[in-house]
Amino acid sequence: MKSDLFSSEHMAQQAPVPGMTLQNAKSIKYTVDGEMHARQGSMIAFRGDLRFERKGQGIGGMLKRAVTGEGLALMAVTGQGEAWFAHEAASCFIVEMEQGDVLTVNGRNVLCFDASLSYEIKTVKGAGMTGGGLFNSVFSGSGKLGLVCDGQPVVIPVTAQQPVYVDTDAVVGWSAQLSTSLHRSQSFGSMVRGGSGEAVQLMLQGEGFVIVRPSELKSEKSSSS
């Protein structure tokens, strides 16, 4: 049987070492030797002796159930084998974090991550009850974090002299040392008259970067997992 489908570009290869790699622009491959964490329902294939377990927040080292504004929940993947992860054909990216790095990420953009990373769910300071920016996952420690983005992301530097204003429905994440607050770009009178549809943004100040996606929030498909 012959086809471009069977070219090396599409063929899954055995990984030489455990851990996370990009299978292609739309999926991440993880060679598991122990434990890793992933978004519930994101596994698209696996081989080997692997167990997938959703766990609620609890005690005794149980995996916290990370609930964000989008209702994201995580699962533990344990054992030895290979697993592939994706989410609705979104673009995939791997962030390598080192000790001392702290990244805050919108929960809807988390795909999978090393068990060596620490994370906690925090409310975004100054964001109030806004759509995409209410709860974020704050990651720290040393390890790899797999992210998904609807389209190709834009990374914008933030400086003390030049804050950045982002749509809360488009923001993917930012360096955690930045301060956040709400910025109103329309007057009350303009909003009463209909406005531009871009009334309030999240303002980021300090030294760092912010990641945004080239689209606003779409209604998420209900998870079948």
Accessible surface in RSA format (square Angstrom, percent):
REM  Atomic radii and reference values for relative SASA: ProtOr
REM  Chains: A
REM  Algorithm: Lee & Richards
REM  Probe-radius: 1.40
REM  Slices: 20
REM RES _ NUM      All-atoms   Total-Side   Main-Chain    Non-polar    All polar
REM                ABS   REL    ABS   REL    ABS   REL    ABS   REL    ABS   REL
RES MET A   1   208.88 108.2 129.04  85.4  79.84 190.1 118.83 101.0  90.05 119.3
RES LYS A   2   202.45  98.8 171.01 104.9  31.44  74.9 117.17 105.5  85.29  90.8
RES SER A   3    61.33  51.8  33.51  44.7  27.83  64.1  29.50  62.8  31.83  44.6
RES ASP A   4   125.74  88.1 119.21 118.7   6.53  15.4  37.07  87.2  88.68  88.4
RES LEU A   5   114.18  63.6 105.89  75.8   8.29  20.8 109.10  76.6   5.08  13.7
RES PHE A   6    90.57  45.3  72.98  45.2  17.59  45.8  73.98  44.9  16.59  47.5
RES SER A   7    45.24  38.2  33.47  44.7  11.77  27.1  42.60  90.7   2.64   3.7
RES SER A   8    97.55  82.4  75.74 101.1  21.80  50.2  42.96  91.5  54.58  76.5
RES GLU A   9   131.69  75.6 110.28  83.4  21.40  51.0  50.36  97.4  81.32  66.4
RES HIS A  10    96.66  52.8  72.29  50.2  24.37  62.3  41.82  43.1  54.83  63.8
RES MET A  11    87.68  45.4  82.03  54.3   5.65  13.5  50.39  42.8  37.29  49.4
RES ALA A  12    39.23  36.1  23.39  36.1  15.84  36.0  23.39  32.9  15.84  42.0
RES GLN A  13   108.91  60.9 102.45  74.9   6.47  15.4  52.39 111.5  56.52  42.9
RES GLN A  14   137.73  77.0 115.86  84.7  21.87  52.1  53.25 113.4  84.47  64.1
RES ALA A  15    24.87  22.9   6.85  10.6  18.02  41.0  10.60  14.9  14.27  37.8
RES PRO A  16   131.13  95.6  90.32  82.3  40.82 148.4 102.70  84.8  28.43 176.7
RES VAL A  17   102.35  67.3  96.91  87.7   5.44  13.1  98.68  85.7   3.67  10.0
RES PRO A  18    81.83  59.6  64.06  58.4  17.77  64.6  64.06  52.9  17.77 110.4
RES GLY A  19    21.32  26.3   0.00   N/A  21.32  26.3  18.37  50.4   2.96   6.6
RES MET A  20     1.52   0.8   0.00   0.0   1.52   3.6   0.00   0.0   1.52   2.0
RES THR A  21    68.31  48.6  65.71  66.6   2.60   6.2  61.30  82.3   7.01  10.6
RES LEU A  22    89.39  49.8  63.95  45.7  25.44  64.0  63.95  44.9  25.44  68.5
RES GLN A  23    42.20  23.6  23.30  17.0  18.91  45.0  11.61  24.7  30.60  23.2
RES ASN A  24    70.52  48.6  58.90  56.9  11.62  28.0  34.63  83.4  35.89  34.7
RES ALA A  25    63.51  58.4  51.59  79.6  11.91  27.1  57.20  80.6   6.30  16.7
RES LYS A  26    94.75  46.2  94.28  57.8   0.47   1.1  65.69  59.1  29.06  31.0
RES SER A  27     7.77   6.6   7.77  10.4   0.00   0.0   4.88  10.4   2.89   4.0
RES ILE A  28     0.00   0.0   0.00   0.0   0.00   0.0   0.00   0.0   0.00   0.0
RES LYS A  29     8.70   4.2   8.66   5.3   0.04   0.1   5.90   5.3   2.80   3.0
RES TYR A  30    15.96   7.5  15.96   9.1   0.00   0.0   4.12   3.1  11.85  14.6
RES THR A  31    22.70  16.1  22.30  22.6   0.39   0.9  21.42  28.8   1.28   1.9
RES VAL A  32     2.89   1.9   0.39   0.4   2.50   6.0   0.41   0.4   2.48   6.7
RES ASP A  33    94.79  66.4  64.30  64.0  30.49  72.1  11.14  26.2  83.65  83.4
RES GLY A  34    33.53  41.4   0.00   N/A  33.53  41.4  30.69  84.2   2.84   6.4
RES GLU A  35    81.29  46.7  63.22  47.8  18.07  43.0  13.86  26.8  67.43  55.1
RES MET A  36     0.00   0.0   0.00   0.0   0.00   0.0   0.00   0.0   0.00   0.0
RES HIS A  37    17.52   9.6  17.52  12.2   0.00   0.0  15.63  16.1   1.88   2.2
RES ALA A  38     0.00   0.0   0.00   0.0   0.00   0.0   0.00   0.0   0.00   0.0
RES ARG A  39    23.46   9.9  23.46  12.0   0.00   0.0   1.75   2.4  21.71  13.2
RES GLN A  40    27.74  15.5  17.78  13.0   9.97  23.7   8.14  17.3  19.60  14.9
RES GLY A  41    52.08  64.2   0.00   N/A  52.08  64.2  19.10  52.4  32.98  73.9
RES SER A  42     1.30   1.1   0.00   0.0   1.30   3.0   1.30   2.8   0.00   0.0
RES MET A  43    62.63  32.4  44.55  29.5  18.08  43.0  42.07  35.8  20.56  27.2
RES ILE A  44   105.70  60.1  70.97  52.9  34.73  83.7  76.82  55.3  28.88  78.4
RES ALA A  45    47.60  43.8  40.03  61.8   7.57  17.2  47.60  67.0   0.00   0.0
RES PHE A  46    90.48  45.3  64.36  39.9  26.11  68.0  64.36  39.0  26.11  74.7
RES ARG A  47   103.34  43.4  97.98  49.9   5.36  12.8  56.54  77.3  46.80  28.4
RES GLY A  48    55.05  67.9   0.00   N/A  55.05  67.9  30.07  82.5  24.99  56.0
RES ASP A  49    93.47  65.5  85.67  85.3   7.80  18.4  34.66  81.6  58.80  58.6
RES LEU A  50    15.27   8.5   0.00   0.0  15.27  38.4   0.00   0.0  15.27  41.1
RES ARG A  51   132.10  55.5 128.09  65.3   4.01   9.5  73.62 100.6  58.48  35.4
RES PHE A  52    63.46  31.7  30.29  18.8  33.17  86.3  30.90  18.7  32.56  93.2
RES GLU A  53    90.68  52.1  87.36  66.1   3.32   7.9  29.52  57.1  61.16  49.9
RES ARG A  54   141.84  59.6 122.89  62.6  18.95  45.1  53.47  73.1  88.37  53.6
RES LYS A  55    59.35  29.0  52.89  32.5   6.46  15.4  13.70  12.3  45.65  48.6
RES GLY A  56    35.40  43.7   0.00   N/A  35.40  43.7  23.96  65.8  11.44  25.6
RES GLN A  57   137.02  76.6 106.29  77.7  30.73  73.2  23.99  51.1 113.04  85.7
RES GLY A  58    38.89  48.0   0.00   N/A  38.89  48.0  19.47  53.4  19.42  43.5
RES ILE A  59   155.40  88.4 146.82 109.4   8.57  20.7 152.51 109.8   2.89   7.8
RES GLY A  60    81.25 100.2   0.00   N/A  81.25 100.2  43.61 119.7  37.63  84.3
RES GLY A  61    83.22 102.6   0.00   N/A  83.22 102.6  42.82 117.5  40.40  90.5
RES MET A  62    87.94  45.5  75.90  50.2  12.04  28.7  53.81  45.7  34.13  45.2
RES LEU A  63    13.84   7.7   6.33   4.5   7.51  18.9  12.08   8.5   1.76   4.7
RES LYS A  64    76.61  37.4  75.10  46.1   1.51   3.6  55.59  50.0  21.02  22.4
RES ARG A  65   106.73  44.8  99.05  50.5   7.68  18.3  23.90  32.7  82.83  50.2
RES ALA A  66     1.70   1.6   1.06   1.6   0.64   1.5   1.70   2.4   0.00   0.0
RES VAL A  67    70.49  46.4  61.95  56.1   8.54  20.6  61.95  53.8   8.54  23.2
RES THR A  68     7.60   5.4   0.00   0.0   7.60  18.1   0.28   0.4   7.31  11.1
RES GLY A  69    47.90  59.1   0.00   N/A  47.90  59.1  15.21  41.7  32.69  73.2
RES GLU A  70    50.58  29.0  15.81  12.0  34.77  82.8  18.65  36.1  31.93  26.1
RES GLY A  71    45.09  55.6   0.00   N/A  45.09  55.6  24.23  66.5  20.87  46.7
RES LEU A  72    12.49   7.0   6.26   4.5   6.22  15.6  12.49   8.8   0.00   0.0
RES ALA A  73     8.79   8.1   5.58   8.6   3.21   7.3   5.58   7.9   3.21   8.5
RES LEU A  74     2.63   1.5   2.63   1.9   0.00   0.0   2.63   1.8   0.00   0.0
RES MET A  75    14.55   7.5  14.55   9.6   0.00   0.0   2.82   2.4  11.74  15.6
RES ALA A  76     2.60   2.4   2.14   3.3   0.47   1.1   2.14   3.0   0.47   1.2
RES VAL A  77     0.00   0.0   0.00   0.0   0.00   0.0   0.00   0.0   0.00   0.0
RES THR A  78    36.45  25.9  36.45  36.9   0.00   0.0  27.32  36.7   9.13  13.8
RES GLY A  79     5.94   7.3   0.00   N/A   5.94   7.3   4.55  12.5   1.39   3.1
RES GLN A  80   102.93  57.6  99.89  73.0   3.04   7.2  48.11 102.4  54.82  41.6
RES GLY A  81    15.62  19.3   0.00   N/A  15.62  19.3  13.06  35.8   2.57   5.7
RES GLU A  82     5.76   3.3   5.68   4.3   0.08   0.2   4.63   9.0   1.13   0.9
RES ALA A  83     0.00   0.0   0.00   0.0   0.00   0.0   0.00   0.0   0.00   0.0
RES TRP A  84    24.38   9.8  24.38  11.8   0.00   0.0  22.47  12.0   1.92   3.1
RES PHE A  85     0.00   0.0   0.00   0.0   0.00   0.0   0.00   0.0   0.00   0.0
RES ALA A  86    15.68  14.4  11.30  17.4   4.37  10.0  11.50  16.2   4.17  11.1
RES HIS A  87    41.53  22.7  38.60  26.8   2.93   7.5  29.32  30.2  12.21  14.2
RES GLU A  88    92.83  53.3  49.35  37.3  43.48 103.5  39.76  76.9  53.07  43.3
RES ALA A  89    70.36  64.7  54.18  83.6  16.18  36.8  58.25  82.0  12.11  32.1
RES ALA A  90    14.04  12.9   9.13  14.1   4.91  11.2  14.04  19.8   0.00   0.0
RES SER A  91     2.45   2.1   2.37   3.2   0.08   0.2   1.32   2.8   1.13   1.6
RES CYS A  92     3.86   2.9   0.00   0.0   3.86   9.1   0.00   0.0   3.86   4.2
RES PHE A  93    66.84  33.4  65.88  40.8   0.96   2.5  66.84  40.5   0.00   0.0
RES ILE A  94    46.57  26.5  17.67  13.2  28.90  69.7  17.67  12.7  28.90  78.4
RES VAL A  95    45.19  29.7  42.04  38.1   3.15   7.6  45.19  39.3   0.00   0.0
RES GLU A  96   126.60  72.7 104.09  78.7  22.51  53.6  28.77  55.7  97.82  79.9
RES MET A  97     8.42   4.4   3.17   2.1   5.25  12.5   3.39   2.9   5.03   6.7
RES GLU A  98   125.58  72.1 125.07  94.6   0.51   1.2  38.53  74.5  87.04  71.1
RES GLN A  99   146.14  81.7 120.36  88.0  25.78  61.4  61.87 131.7  84.26  63.9
RES GLY A 100    68.16  84.1   0.00   N/A  68.16  84.1  41.36 113.5  26.80  60.0
RES ASP A 101    65.52  45.9  60.81  60.5   4.71  11.1  16.68  39.3  48.84  48.7
RES VAL A 102    61.60  40.5  49.42  44.7  12.18  29.4  49.74  43.2  11.86  32.2
RES LEU A 103     9.51   5.3   9.51   6.8   0.00   0.0   9.51   6.7   0.00   0.0
RES THR A 104     7.95   5.7   7.95   8.1   0.00   0.0   5.01   6.7   2.94   4.4
RES VAL A 105     0.66   0.4   0.66   0.6   0.00   0.0   0.66   0.6   0.00   0.0
RES ASN A 106     0.28   0.2   0.28   0.3   0.00   0.0   0.22   0.5   0.06   0.1
RES GLY A 107     0.00   0.0   0.00   N/A   0.00   0.0   0.00   0.0   0.00   0.0
RES ARG A 108     8.25   3.5   3.10   1.6   5.15  12.3   3.13   4.3   5.12   3.1
RES ASN A 109     3.47   2.4   3.47   3.4   0.00   0.0   0.00   0.0   3.47   3.4
RES VAL A 110     1.59   1.0   1.59   1.4   0.00   0.0   1.59   1.4   0.00   0.0
RES LEU A 111     0.00   0.0   0.00   0.0   0.00   0.0   0.00   0.0   0.00   0.0
RES CYS A 112     0.01   0.0   0.00   0.0   0.01   0.0   0.01   0.0   0.00   0.0
RES PHE A 113     0.21   0.1   0.21   0.1   0.00   0.0   0.21   0.1   0.00   0.0
RES ASP A 114    22.88  16.0  22.88  22.8   0.00   0.0   7.28  17.1  15.60  15.6
RES ALA A 115    45.34  41.7  22.88  35.3  22.46  51.1  23.24  32.7  22.10  58.5
RES SER A 116    76.95  65.0  45.57  60.8  31.38  72.3  52.23 111.2  24.71  34.6
RES LEU A 117     8.01   4.5   0.00   0.0   8.01  20.1   0.11   0.1   7.89  21.2
RES SER A 118    67.99  57.5  61.63  82.3   6.36  14.7  31.73  67.6  36.26  50.8
RES TYR A 119    20.30   9.5  10.82   6.2   9.48  24.7  13.02   9.8   7.29   9.0
RES GLU A 120    81.67  46.9  81.56  61.7   0.11   0.3  19.53  37.8  62.14  50.7
RES ILE A 121    56.71  32.3  28.98  21.6  27.73  66.8  28.98  20.9  27.73  75.3
RES LYS A 122    99.27  48.4  94.45  58.0   4.82  11.5  52.24  47.0  47.03  50.1
RES THR A 123    81.59  58.0  69.51  70.5  12.08  28.8  39.50  53.1  42.09  63.6
RES VAL A 124    14.55   9.6   3.70   3.3  10.86  26.2   8.52   7.4   6.03  16.4
RES LYS A 125   170.42  83.1 161.66  99.2   8.76  20.9 110.57  99.5  59.85  63.8
RES GLY A 126    47.77  58.9   0.00   N/A  47.77  58.9  29.02  79.6  18.75  42.0
RES ALA A 127     0.12   0.1   0.12   0.2   0.00   0.0   0.12   0.2   0.00   0.0
RES GLY A 128    45.33  55.9   0.00   N/A  45.33  55.9  38.48 105.6   6.84  15.3
RES MET A 129   170.49  88.3 134.17  88.8  36.33  86.5 115.05  97.8  55.45  73.5
RES THR A 130    26.76  19.0  19.37  19.6   7.39  17.6  24.50  32.9   2.26   3.4
RES GLY A 131    54.63  67.4   0.00   N/A  54.63  67.4  35.92  98.6  18.71  41.9
RES GLY A 132     1.80   2.2   0.00   N/A   1.80   2.2   0.37   1.0   1.43   3.2
RES GLY A 133     0.28   0.3   0.00   N/A   0.28   0.3   0.28   0.8   0.00   0.0
RES LEU A 134    36.33  20.2  35.78  25.6   0.55   1.4  35.78  25.1   0.55   1.5
RES PHE A 135    69.20  34.6  67.19  41.6   2.01   5.2  67.19  40.7   2.01   5.7
RES ASN A 136     2.12   1.5   2.12   2.1   0.00   0.0   1.64   3.9   0.49   0.5
RES SER A 137     2.57   2.2   2.57   3.4   0.00   0.0   0.53   1.1   2.04   2.9
RES VAL A 138    21.33  14.0  19.50  17.7   1.83   4.4  19.50  16.9   1.83   5.0
RES PHE A 139     1.54   0.8   1.54   1.0   0.00   0.0   1.54   0.9   0.00   0.0
RES SER A 140    37.69  31.8  37.69  50.3   0.00   0.0  15.98  34.0  21.71  30.4
RES GLY A 141    10.24  12.6   0.00   N/A  10.24  12.6   8.32  22.8   1.92   4.3
RES SER A 142    56.03  47.3  51.09  68.2   4.94  11.4  19.50  41.5  36.53  51.2
RES GLY A 143    14.74  18.2   0.00   N/A  14.74  18.2  13.83  38.0   0.91   2.0
RES LYS A 144    60.49  29.5  60.49  37.1   0.00   0.0  26.65  24.0  33.83  36.0
RES LEU A 145     0.00   0.0   0.00   0.0   0.00   0.0   0.00   0.0   0.00   0.0
RES GLY A 146     0.00   0.0   0.00   N/A   0.00   0.0   0.00   0.0   0.00   0.0
RES LEU A 147     8.68   4.8   8.68   6.2   0.00   0.0   8.68   6.1   0.00   0.0
RES VAL A 148     3.57   2.3   3.48   3.1   0.10   0.2   3.48   3.0   0.10   0.3
RES CYS A 149     3.94   3.0   2.98   3.3   0.96   2.2   3.94  10.0   0.00   0.0
RES ASP A 150    44.18  30.9  40.57  40.4   3.61   8.5   9.92  23.3  34.26  34.2
RES GLY A 151    29.80  36.8   0.00   N/A  29.80  36.8  25.63  70.3   4.18   9.4
RES GLN A 152   117.29  65.6 110.89  81.0   6.40  15.2  61.66 131.3  55.63  42.2
RES PRO A 153    36.76  26.8  17.27  15.7  19.48  70.8  17.27  14.3  19.48 121.1
RES VAL A 154    75.24  49.5  71.95  65.1   3.29   7.9  75.24  65.4   0.00   0.0
RES VAL A 155    89.88  59.1  67.15  60.8  22.74  54.8  67.15  58.3  22.74  61.7
RES ILE A 156    56.06  31.9  55.42  41.3   0.64   1.5  56.06  40.4   0.00   0.0
RES PRO A 157    99.13  72.2  89.89  81.9   9.24  33.6  90.31  74.6   8.83  54.9
RES VAL A 158     1.98   1.3   0.00   0.0   1.98   4.8   0.00   0.0   1.98   5.4
RES THR A 159    47.99  34.1  47.24  47.9   0.75   1.8  43.83  58.9   4.16   6.3
RES ALA A 160    67.29  61.9  37.89  58.5  29.40  66.9  40.86  57.5  26.43  70.0
RES GLN A 161   155.46  86.9 121.35  88.7  34.11  81.2  70.12 149.3  85.34  64.7
RES GLN A 162   128.74  72.0 128.16  93.7   0.58   1.4  31.43  66.9  97.30  73.8
RES PRO A 163    37.08  27.0  29.37  26.8   7.71  28.0  29.37  24.2   7.71  47.9
RES VAL A 164    18.94  12.5  16.35  14.8   2.60   6.3  18.94  16.5   0.00   0.0
RES TYR A 165   100.67  47.0  76.77  43.7  23.90  62.2  51.35  38.6  49.32  60.8
RES VAL A 166     6.21   4.1   2.61   2.4   3.61   8.7   6.21   5.4   0.00   0.0
RES ASP A 167    36.08  25.3  29.23  29.1   6.85  16.2  16.69  39.3  19.39  19.3
RES THR A 168    13.21   9.4  12.90  13.1   0.32   0.8   0.86   1.1  12.36  18.7
RES ASP A 169    40.29  28.2  40.29  40.1   0.00   0.0   0.00   0.0  40.29  40.2
RES ALA A 170    11.90  10.9  11.90  18.4   0.00   0.0  11.90  16.8   0.00   0.0
RES VAL A 171     0.67   0.4   0.56   0.5   0.10   0.2   0.56   0.5   0.10   0.3
RES VAL A 172     3.22   2.1   3.07   2.8   0.15   0.4   3.18   2.8   0.04   0.1
RES GLY A 173     0.32   0.4   0.00   N/A   0.32   0.4   0.32   0.9   0.00   0.0
RES TRP A 174     9.07   3.6   9.07   4.4   0.00   0.0   4.24   2.3   4.83   7.8
RES SER A 175     5.99   5.1   5.89   7.9   0.10   0.2   5.99  12.8   0.00   0.0
RES ALA A 176    33.89  31.2  12.25  18.9  21.64  49.2  13.36  18.8  20.53  54.4
RES GLN A 177   125.81  70.4  89.09  65.1  36.72  87.4  58.04 123.5  67.76  51.4
RES LEU A 178     9.74   5.4   0.00   0.0   9.74  24.5   0.00   0.0   9.74  26.2
RES SER A 179    63.23  53.4  54.93  73.3   8.30  19.1  52.69 112.2  10.54  14.8
RES THR A 180    20.36  14.5   6.23   6.3  14.13  33.7   4.08   5.5  16.28  24.6
RES SER A 181    36.03  30.4  36.03  48.1   0.00   0.0  34.09  72.6   1.94   2.7
RES LEU A 182    69.85  38.9  44.69  32.0  25.16  63.3  44.80  31.5  25.06  67.4
RES HIS A 183    62.90  34.4  60.14  41.8   2.75   7.0  35.11  36.2  27.78  32.3
RES ARG A 184   139.13  58.4 114.31  58.3  24.82  59.1  39.34  53.8  99.79  60.5
RES SER A 185    61.22  51.7  26.42  35.3  34.80  80.2  30.70  65.4  30.52  42.8
RES GLN A 186    20.99  11.7  11.18   8.2   9.81  23.4  15.89  33.8   5.10   3.9
RES SER A 187    71.17  60.1  53.81  71.8  17.36  40.0  54.78 116.7  16.38  23.0
RES PHE A 188   152.64  76.4 146.10  90.5   6.54  17.0 146.10  88.6   6.54  18.7
RES GLY A 189    29.32  36.2   0.00   N/A  29.32  36.2  24.11  66.2   5.20  11.6
RES SER A 190    27.08  22.9  26.81  35.8   0.27   0.6  10.88  23.2  16.20  22.7
RES MET A 191    59.85  31.0  42.42  28.1  17.43  41.5  29.15  24.8  30.70  40.7
RES VAL A 192   104.18  68.6  72.21  65.4  31.97  77.0  79.88  69.4  24.30  65.9
RES ARG A 193   188.35  79.1 148.85  75.9  39.51  94.1  77.36 105.7 110.99  67.3
RES GLY A 194    59.68  73.6   0.00   N/A  59.68  73.6  34.99  96.0  24.70  55.3
RES GLY A 195    39.77  49.0   0.00   N/A  39.77  49.0   8.54  23.4  31.23  69.9
RES SER A 196    84.70  71.6  47.44  63.3  37.26  85.8  53.82 114.6  30.88  43.3
RES GLY A 197    69.50  85.7   0.00   N/A  69.50  85.7  40.81 112.0  28.69  64.3
RES GLU A 198    78.72  45.2  75.51  57.1   3.21   7.6  41.59  80.4  37.13  30.3
RES ALA A 199    25.47  23.4  21.28  32.8   4.19   9.5  21.28  30.0   4.19  11.1
RES VAL A 200    47.63  31.3  29.26  26.5  18.37  44.3  29.26  25.4  18.37  49.8
RES GLN A 201    20.96  11.7  20.96  15.3   0.00   0.0  14.47  30.8   6.49   4.9
RES LEU A 202     0.00   0.0   0.00   0.0   0.00   0.0   0.00   0.0   0.00   0.0
RES MET A 203    32.48  16.8  32.30  21.4   0.18   0.4  26.81  22.8   5.67   7.5
RES LEU A 204     0.00   0.0   0.00   0.0   0.00   0.0   0.00   0.0   0.00   0.0
RES GLN A 205    77.27  43.2  76.14  55.6   1.14   2.7  14.02  29.8  63.26  48.0
RES GLY A 206    25.42  31.3   0.00   N/A  25.42  31.3  23.96  65.8   1.45   3.3
RES GLU A 207    98.52  56.6  94.06  71.2   4.46  10.6  59.74 115.6  38.78  31.7
RES GLY A 208    23.06  28.4   0.00   N/A  23.06  28.4  12.30  33.8  10.76  24.1
RES PHE A 209    74.35  37.2  74.35  46.1   0.00   0.0  74.35  45.1   0.00   0.0
RES VAL A 210     0.00   0.0   0.00   0.0   0.00   0.0   0.00   0.0   0.00   0.0
RES ILE A 211    20.52  11.7  20.52  15.3   0.00   0.0  20.52  14.8   0.00   0.0
RES VAL A 212    19.08  12.6  19.08  17.3   0.00   0.0  19.08  16.6   0.00   0.0
RES ARG A 213    17.98   7.5  12.48   6.4   5.50  13.1   0.05   0.1  17.93  10.9
RES PRO A 214    82.04  59.8  42.57  38.8  39.46 143.5  57.02  47.1  25.02 155.5
RES SER A 215    38.67  32.7  25.64  34.2  13.03  30.0  37.05  78.9   1.62   2.3
RES GLU A 216    86.81  49.8  77.92  59.0   8.88  21.2  31.78  61.5  55.03  44.9
RES LEU A 217    67.86  37.8  41.84  29.9  26.02  65.4  41.84  29.4  26.02  70.0
RES LYS A 218   127.83  62.4 120.63  74.0   7.20  17.1  81.86  73.7  45.97  49.0
RES SER A 219   115.06  97.2  81.48 108.7  33.57  77.3  56.63 120.6  58.43  81.9
RES GLU A 220    81.48  46.8  52.47  39.7  29.01  69.1  36.38  70.4  45.11  36.8
RES LYS A 221   160.32  78.2 138.64  85.1  21.68  51.6  95.07  85.6  65.25  69.5
RES SER A 222   109.52  92.5  79.74 106.4  29.78  68.6  54.65 116.4  54.87  76.9
RES SER A 223    87.60  74.0  48.83  65.2  38.77  89.3  53.17 113.2  34.44  48.2
RES SER A 224   124.90 105.5  80.37 107.3  44.53 102.6  53.71 114.4  71.19  99.7
RES SER A 225    61.22  51.7  19.90  26.6  41.31  95.2  39.11  83.3  22.10  31.0
END  Absolute sums over single chains surface
CHAIN  1 A    11984.3       8850.6       3133.7       6868.0       5116.3
END  Absolute sums over all chains
TOTAL         11984.3       8850.6       3133.7       6868.0       5116.3
